[in-house]
Amino acid sequence: LLRKISELCRHSSSPELLLVFIGENPLPDAESKVAAALTRSGARAAIFSAFFIAFHWFLSSFARLDLALGMLLSLVVTTLAAVALPPYLMLRALPRWRVPRGQMVRVYKAVLERLDDEVYTAALLAKASISKRRGAYLRPDEVRRVLEEWGVPVREVKLLEYDLYRMLGDGERAVLYITPVPEVTALSLGFARRFSSIVLNAELLVDLEPDELSAVLEHELEHLDRRDAVFLALMLVLGLVPLAFANPLAAHASALVAYLAAYAVFLMLLSRAVEVRADLAAAARKGAEPLKRAVVKLEYTELLRGTSLRSRVLSILSLSPQPPAWLRIAILEKHAGKRCSLLQALLANVLALKLALEFDRRLITRTCPDSLTQEAGWRSVAALSSASYSRNT
C-alpha cells in the first residue's frame, strides 16, 4: 500500500485548486479554530472535567449541599452537558453546508503548473468569479478558461460528481454536511441516525475513490448506530465521580494521581477500541481493502513515521484517543471481514505491542521489499508526500 501511494505521489506532485458545488451553490472557503479544538476528544474531556469540578465546588461552597447530594447533582448536570452540548457546539461553530437529499456534489479539480504568491492571488480571484455563477452547470473547459483569463496556469481540469446519499443507502437517516475546514476529516455527531449528522471534509471527495469514500461513510454510520459519542461521554463523566472525594483524599495525593493516570489510559484504550470496532464493521460491509486504502491516504505522513519499531511503540504509549494508522491497518489485515465486540476491540488495542512486532515483519516482506525500506528512501518519500498532499484553496 505504501509503495503504491508513493508512486501516486511521484506522478501527482503539482498543486491543485478545488472548486466544490453542492447542487448549484458553491462551497466558500472558511476555517474555524474553535470548531477544530472542539473536535478533539482531549479538549472536550478537559472542558467537562473542569466543569464537573467547578460545579461541585459551587454546590459545596455556596449551596451548602452535603457531599453525596452535591456529587449526584454534579454528575447528572455534567452527564447531560457532555452528551448534549458537544454536537450542538460543534455544529454551531463549524462552518459547514448541508447536502440536500437528491442533489449531486460537484468538484472541479484544477491541476496547476505552479503555485507562487502571484498565482495564489489570481486563483482566489478566479474562484470568487466562478462562485458567483449560481445556477450554472459549468463544463471543465469553461472553468479552465476562466482560470486562464485570471492568469492561473492550468494543466488540466477534471469534474468529479458524487451522490453521497446513495453511498449511505436509501434507508439511512443521517444528514450530510461538507466543510472546508482542514482540521476536520470525517465527523459523526448525534445520538442516533435519526437525529445525527455526518460532516465530511471537501478534500475527501478528491483524495478518495468512491469505494473508499463509501467505506469512510460506513465507518461513521457505525459510530451512530452504536451511539459511541454518548457512550464515551458517559464513561468520561462516570470516571469523574471519585473526584468529588478529592478533599478527603488530599492526604493521599499519590493515590489520586495514580487513579487519574489509570483512568486516562483506560479512556484512551476505550476510545481506540471504539474506532477499531467501527473499522471492522465498515470492512465487513464494504470490504477491508477500500478502508485500508483510505487509511493510508488520510494518514500517510503518520504511517511513514511508523515504519520503525521504536516509532510504533511510542505511538502506542501516546495518549491519543485515535489508534495509530499502522495499528488500524494491522487489525484490518488480521481480522478482515469479521465484526467484533467492544471487548474484542479493546483486547486488540491492549495487544498492540505484539501487532507492532508483526507489522514490522509484514511491512518489509509484503508491502515494500525494495529500497524504500532504507532510511534515505523513506525520507525522500516523506518529503515527496508532504509536497504532493499539501492542498491550496
C-alpha positions in Angstrom: 0.0 0.0 0.0 2.8 2.4 0.9 4.6 1.7 -2.3 1.5 2.3 -4.4 0.7 5.6 -2.7 4.4 6.7 -3.1 4.1 6.0 -6.8 1.0 8.1 -7.0 2.7 10.9 -5.2 5.5 10.9 -7.7 3.1 11.4 -10.6 0.8 14.0 -8.9 3.2 16.4 -7.3 1.5 19.5 -8.9 -0.5 21.9 -6.7 -4.3 21.7 -7.0 -7.2 24.1 -6.8 -10.6 22.7 -5.7 -14.0 24.2 -6.6 -16.9 22.4 -4.8 -20.6 22.9 -5.7 -23.5 21.4 -3.7 -26.2 21.3 -6.3 -26.0 24.8 -7.8 -24.4 26.5 -4.8 -20.6 26.9 -4.4 -18.9 25.9 -1.2 -17.0 29.0 0.1 -13.7 28.9 1.9 -13.9 29.0 5.7 -12.0 28.0 8.8 -12.7 27.8 12.5 -10.1 27.2 15.2 -12.8 26.9 17.8 -14.5 24.1 15.9 -11.2 22.4 15.3 -10.5 22.4 19.0 -13.9 21.0 19.9 -13.4 18.1 17.6 -10.5 16.8 19.8 -11.6 14.4 22.4 -8.9 15.5 24.8 -10.1 19.1 24.7 -13.7 18.0 25.4 -12.5 15.8 28.3 -10.6 18.7 29.8 -13.6 21.1 29.4 -16.1 18.8 31.1 -13.7 17.7 33.8 -13.2 21.3 34.8 -17.0 21.9 34.6 -17.6 18.9 36.9 -15.1 20.1 39.5 -16.3 23.7 39.4 -19.9 22.8 39.6 -19.3 20.5 42.5 -17.2 23.2 44.3 -20.0 25.7 43.8 -22.7 23.4 45.3 -20.4 22.5 48.2 -19.3 26.1 49.0 -22.3 28.2 48.3 -25.3 25.9 48.2 -24.1 24.1 51.3 -25.2 20.7 50.0 -23.8 17.6 51.6 -21.2 15.6 49.8 -23.4 12.8 48.4 -26.2 15.2 47.1 -23.6 17.6 45.6 -21.8 14.7 43.9 -25.1 13.4 42.5 -26.3 16.7 41.1 -22.8 17.4 39.6 -22.8 14.0 37.9 -26.3 14.5 36.4 -25.6 18.0 35.1 -22.2 17.1 33.7 -23.5 14.0 32.1 -26.3 15.9 30.3 -23.8 18.6 29.2 -21.2 16.2 28.0 -23.8 14.2 25.9 -25.8 17.1 24.5 -23.5 20.1 24.2 -20.5 18.9 22.0 -22.6 18.1 18.9 -24.6 21.3 19.2 -21.5 23.5 19.8 -19.5 21.9 17.0 -22.3 22.2 14.5 -22.7 25.9 15.5 -19.0 26.7 15.4 -18.1 24.6 12.4 -18.6 26.2 9.0 -20.5 23.6 7.1 -23.0 23.3 4.3 -25.8 20.8 4.2 -26.1 18.4 1.2 -29.8 18.2 0.3 -31.1 14.7 -0.5 -31.2 14.1 -4.2 -28.6 16.8 -5.1 -25.2 15.9 -6.6 -22.0 17.3 -5.2 -19.6 18.5 -8.0 -15.9 19.0 -7.5 -13.8 20.7 -10.1 -10.2 19.7 -9.6 -7.8 22.0 -11.4 -4.1 20.9 -11.6 -1.8 23.9 -11.8 1.5 24.3 -13.4 3.0 26.2 -10.4 1.9 28.0 -7.3 3.5 31.2 -6.1 2.2 34.4 -4.5 1.0 35.8 -7.8 -0.7 32.6 -8.9 -2.3 32.2 -5.4 -3.9 35.7 -5.6 -5.1 35.1 -9.1 -6.6 31.7 -8.1 -8.5 33.3 -5.3 -10.0 36.0 -7.6 -10.8 33.4 -10.3 -12.5 31.2 -7.7 -14.6 34.1 -6.4 -15.6 34.9 -10.0 -16.6 31.2 -10.7 -18.5 31.0 -7.4 -20.8 34.0 -8.4 -22.2 31.9 -11.3 -25.0 30.4 -9.3 -27.3 28.0 -11.1 -24.8 27.5 -14.0 -23.6 24.0 -14.7 -20.1 24.7 -15.8 -18.1 22.3 -18.0 -14.4 21.7 -17.2 -13.3 23.6 -20.3 -15.3 26.7 -19.1 -13.7 26.5 -15.7 -10.3 26.3 -17.3 -11.0 29.3 -19.5 -12.0 31.4 -16.5 -8.9 30.4 -14.6 -6.6 31.2 -17.5 -8.3 34.6 -18.0 -7.3 35.5 -14.5 -3.7 34.4 -15.1 -3.8 31.0 -13.4 -1.5 28.5 -15.3 -3.7 25.4 -15.6 -2.5 21.9 -16.7 -5.9 20.2 -16.6 -9.4 20.4 -15.1 -11.4 17.4 -14.0 -15.0 17.2 -12.9 -16.0 14.7 -10.2 -19.6 14.1 -9.3 -21.0 12.3 -6.2 -24.4 11.2 -4.9 -23.4 10.9 -1.3 -26.9 9.8 -0.1 -26.8 6.8 -2.5 -23.5 5.8 -0.9 -25.2 6.0 2.5 -28.1 3.8 1.3 -31.8 4.6 0.8 -32.8 3.8 4.4 -30.2 6.0 6.1 -31.5 9.0 8.1 -28.2 10.8 8.8 -27.9 14.4 7.4 -24.7 15.0 5.4 -22.7 18.2 5.6 -19.5 19.3 3.8 -16.9 21.6 5.4 -13.8 23.2 4.0 -12.1 23.3 7.5 -8.9 21.3 7.1 -8.8 20.1 10.7 -12.0 18.1 10.2 -11.7 14.9 8.1 -14.8 13.0 8.9 -17.0 13.5 11.9 -20.3 11.9 13.1 -22.5 13.8 15.6 -25.7 12.9 17.3 -27.4 10.3 19.5 -28.7 8.0 16.7 -29.1 8.1 12.9 -32.5 9.8 13.1 -31.0 12.8 15.0 -27.5 12.7 13.6 -25.1 14.4 11.2 -22.0 13.4 9.3 -19.6 16.1 8.4 -17.1 15.4 5.6 -14.1 17.5 4.5 -14.3 18.7 0.9 -10.9 17.3 0.1 -12.0 13.7 0.8 -14.0 13.9 -2.4 -10.8 14.3 -4.3 -8.4 12.2 -2.2 -10.6 9.1 -2.0 -12.1 6.8 -4.7 -15.8 6.2 -4.5 -15.4 2.8 -2.8 -13.0 4.3 -0.3 -15.4 7.2 0.5 -18.2 4.7 0.9 -16.1 2.8 3.5 -15.4 6.0 5.4 -19.1 6.9 5.5 -19.9 3.3 6.7 -17.3 3.8 9.5 -19.1 7.0 10.6 -22.5 5.3 10.4 -21.3 2.6 12.7 -20.4 5.2 15.3 -24.0 6.5 15.1 -25.5 3.0 15.2 -23.6 2.2 18.4 -24.1 5.7 19.9 -20.4 5.9 20.6 -20.4 9.6 21.3 -23.0 9.1 24.1 -21.2 6.0 25.4 -17.8 7.8 25.6 -19.3 10.9 27.2 -21.0 8.7 29.9 -17.8 6.8 30.6 -15.9 10.1 30.9 -18.4 11.5 33.5 -18.6 8.3 35.5 -14.8 8.4 35.8 -15.1 11.9 37.4 -17.2 10.7 40.3 -14.2 9.9 42.6 -13.1 13.5 42.1 -16.0 14.5 44.3 -14.0 13.0 47.2 -10.8 14.9 46.3 -10.9 16.8 49.6 -10.9 13.7 51.8 -8.2 12.2 49.6 -5.9 15.2 49.8 -3.7 13.4 52.2 -3.3 10.6 49.6 -2.3 12.7 46.6 -0.3 9.8 45.2 -3.4 7.6 45.1 -5.4 10.3 43.4 -2.7 10.9 40.8 -2.5 7.1 40.2 -6.2 6.9 39.7 -6.3 9.8 37.2 -3.4 8.3 35.2 -5.0 4.9 35.2 -8.4 6.2 34.1 -6.8 8.4 31.4 -5.2 5.3 30.0 -8.4 3.4 30.2 -10.3 6.1 28.4 -7.6 6.2 25.7 -7.9 2.4 25.1 -11.7 2.6 25.2 -11.7 5.4 22.6 -9.3 3.4 20.4 -11.4 0.3 20.8 -14.5 2.2 19.6 -12.6 3.3 16.4 -11.3 -0.3 15.8 -14.8 -1.7 16.2 -16.2 0.8 13.6 -13.3 0.0 11.3 -14.1 -3.8 11.4 -17.8 -3.2 11.0 -17.2 -1.0 7.9 -14.8 -3.5 6.5 -17.4 -6.3 7.0 -19.9 -4.4 4.9 -17.8 -2.6 2.3 -14.6 -4.7 2.2 -11.3 -4.2 4.0 -9.2 -3.1 1.1 -11.1 0.2 0.4 -10.9 1.1 4.0 -7.2 0.3 4.3 -6.5 2.4 1.2 -8.5 5.3 2.7 -6.5 5.0 6.0 -3.2 5.0 4.0 -4.2 8.1 2.1 -5.6 10.0 5.0 -2.8 9.1 7.5 0.1 8.8 5.0 2.5 11.1 6.9 1.9 9.4 10.2 2.2 6.0 8.6 5.6 6.9 7.2 6.7 7.9 10.7 5.6 4.5 11.9 8.0 2.5 9.8 10.4 1.7 12.7 9.6 -0.4 15.7 10.6 2.4 18.0 8.1 4.9 16.5 5.3 2.3 16.6 5.9 1.6 20.3 5.9 5.4 21.0 2.6 5.8 19.2 1.1 3.0 21.4 2.3 4.8 24.5 0.9 8.2 23.5 -2.5 9.3 25.0 -4.1 10.0 21.6 -7.7 8.7 21.5 -7.2 7.7 17.9 -5.4 4.4 17.2 -2.2 4.8 15.2 -2.7 4.4 11.4 -0.3 1.3 11.3 -2.4 -0.3 14.1 -5.6 0.2 12.2 -4.2 -1.4 9.1 -2.7 -4.3 11.1 -6.0 -5.1 12.8 -7.8 -4.8 9.4 -5.4 -7.3 7.9 -5.7 -9.7 10.8 -9.5 -9.5 11.3 -10.6 -8.6 7.8 -14.3 -9.4 7.1 -15.1 -10.0 10.8 -17.2 -7.9 13.1 -16.1 -7.7 16.7 -17.4 -6.7 20.1 -16.1 -3.8 22.1 -14.3 -6.2 24.4 -12.5 -7.8 21.5 -11.6 -4.4 20.0 -10.3 -3.4 23.5 -8.2 -6.6 23.7 -6.7 -5.9 20.2 -5.5 -2.5 21.4 -4.1 -3.9 24.6 -2.1 -6.4 22.5 -0.9 -3.6 20.2 2.8 -4.3 21.1 2.5 -7.8 19.7 1.0 -6.4 16.5 3.8 -3.8 16.3 6.4 -6.6 16.1 4.3 -8.5 13.5 3.7 -5.4 11.4 7.4 -4.7 11.1 8.0 -8.1 9.5 4.9 -7.8 7.3 5.8 -4.3 6.1 9.3 -5.5 4.9 8.2 -8.8 3.3 4.9 -7.9 1.8 4.4 -4.2 1.3 7.7 -2.7 0.1 10.5 -5.1 -0.3 12.6 -2.7 -2.3 14.9 0.2 -1.4 12.0 2.2 0.1 12.7 0.4 3.4 16.0 2.1 3.7 16.2 5.3 5.8 17.2 7.5 2.9 14.4 6.1 0.8 11.8 6.8 3.5 13.0 10.4 3.9 12.6 11.1 0.2 9.1 9.6 0.1 8.1 11.6 3.2 9.3 14.8 1.6 7.6 14.0 -1.6 4.3 13.1 0.1 4.3 16.2 2.1 4.7 18.3 -1.0 2.1 16.5 -3.0 -0.6 16.3 -0.3 -0.4 20.0 0.7 -3.5 21.5 -0.9 -4.3 25.1 -1.6 -7.8 26.6 -1.5 
